[in-house]
Amino acid sequence: MTPMDMLLSRASTDRLRDPAPSPEQLMAILGTAMRAPDHGRVQPWRYVVIEGQDRPALAERIVASMARVEPEAPAAKIEKRRTRFASMPMIIALGMHLQPEHKIPLWEQEMCVAAGAMNILNALYATGFGGVWVSGALVEDAVLAAELGLSRLAGFLFVGTPDGAQPTPKRADPALFTARWHGQPVTFGADKD
Ligand SMILES: Cc1cc2nc3c(=O)[nH]c(=O)nc-3n(C[C@H](O)[C@H](O)[C@H](O)COP(=O)(O)O)c2cc1C
């Protein structure tokens, strides 16, 4: 597979089984996050890795967080979250170590974390693994973030080896989201009725 084939065929998946990346593989994969564009060298990314016997404890913290931020959540949704967080081969909490007083605006720091996460998803795929980025109201929960040792959460990556039939989502035509500027404001095919 060429690098372009790889980038164009990657898809998120939560159909994951063991093995998760080994410690050595994981450091190589996370190394690609350090290649994300990082204005001002803020290095705002932080990763908390949870696997093996630590997963049930995380799942309980997730359920407790839902009780705080989503008290109306139906029992089925709570149980689904508990099961997923307790059983995914590896979970990586995406932390944002943001510096509000820094000359680099917060939104740029947050985008840097996102760019790093995208590199991780591509690196997982390139090395035969798979993953998906999930969030939810609980990423706003400062208590959950603190329990993980983070000041701010950007979500979680579920990580493992793709299992069974993998999604092949239809992708948008990039031409719809692209326009050439010739001195007047552009319009996009994607925004036309
Ligand atoms: C910040 C962020 C949060 C997301 N949160 C969720 C989520 O909670 N649940 C979910 O099903 N997908 C979530 N997604 C979308 C998936 O990660 C994924 O992009 C989507 O399933 C489409 O798959 P694709 O990456 O193959 O296009 C989130 C994506 C981003 C960037």
The ligand as a Tripos MOL2 file, in Angstrom:
@<TRIPOS>MOLECULE
LIG
   31    33     1     0     0
SMALL
NO_CHARGES

@<TRIPOS>ATOM
      1 C1        -13.5240   15.0650   18.5540 C.3       1 LIG1
      2 C2        -14.2720   13.8790   18.0320 C.ar      1 LIG1
      3 C3        -15.1730   13.2200   18.8440 C.ar      1 LIG1
      4 C4        -15.9040   12.1220   18.3700 C.ar      1 LIG1
      5 N1        -16.7760   11.4770   19.2000 N.ar      1 LIG1
      6 C5        -17.4610   10.4090   18.7500 C.ar      1 LIG1
      7 C6        -18.3360    9.6820   19.6020 C.ar      1 LIG1
      8 O1        -18.5010    9.9870   20.7710 O.2       1 LIG1
      9 N2        -19.0240    8.6270   19.0820 N.ar      1 LIG1
     10 C7        -18.8610    8.2590   17.7760 C.ar      1 LIG1
     11 O2        -19.5070    7.2930   17.3550 O.2       1 LIG1
     12 N3        -18.0340    8.9160   16.9480 N.ar      1 LIG1
     13 C8        -17.3220    9.9700   17.4060 C.ar      1 LIG1
     14 N4        -16.4770   10.6480   16.5740 N.ar      1 LIG1
     15 C9        -16.3930   10.2340   15.1570 C.3       1 LIG1
     16 C10       -15.5310    9.0210   14.9710 C.3       1 LIG1
     17 O3        -14.2700    9.2030   15.6130 O.3       1 LIG1
     18 C11       -15.2710    8.7610   13.4740 C.3       1 LIG1
     19 O4        -14.6340    9.8580   12.8950 O.3       1 LIG1
     20 C12       -16.5540    8.4780   12.7600 C.3       1 LIG1
     21 O5        -17.1050    7.2920   13.2700 O.3       1 LIG1
     22 C13       -16.3350    8.3740   11.2550 C.3       1 LIG1
     23 O6        -15.3820    7.4240   10.9810 O.3       1 LIG1
     24 P1        -14.1780    7.7260    9.9880 P.3       1 LIG1
     25 O7        -13.0290    8.2260   10.8540 O.co2     1 LIG1
     26 O8        -13.8880    6.4210    9.3360 O.co2     1 LIG1
     27 O9        -14.6470    8.7560    9.0210 O.co2     1 LIG1
     28 C14       -15.7260   11.7080   17.0350 C.ar      1 LIG1
     29 C15       -14.7920   12.3690   16.2260 C.ar      1 LIG1
     30 C16       -14.0750   13.4360   16.7130 C.ar      1 LIG1
     31 C17       -13.0820   14.1240   15.8140 C.3       1 LIG1
@<TRIPOS>BOND
     1     1     2 1
     2     2     3 ar
     3     2    30 ar
     4     3     4 ar
     5     4     5 ar
     6     4    28 ar
     7     5     6 ar
     8     6     7 ar
     9     6    13 1
    10     7     8 2
    11     7     9 ar
    12     9    10 ar
    13    10    11 2
    14    10    12 ar
    15    12    13 ar
    16    13    14 ar
    17    14    15 1
    18    14    28 ar
    19    15    16 1
    20    16    17 1
    21    16    18 1
    22    18    19 1
    23    18    20 1
    24    20    21 1
    25    20    22 1
    26    22    23 1
    27    23    24 1
    28    24    25 2
    29    24    26 1
    30    24    27 1
    31    28    29 ar
    32    29    30 ar
    33    30    31 1
@<TRIPOS>SUBSTRUCTURE
     1 LIG1         1 GROUP 0 **** ****
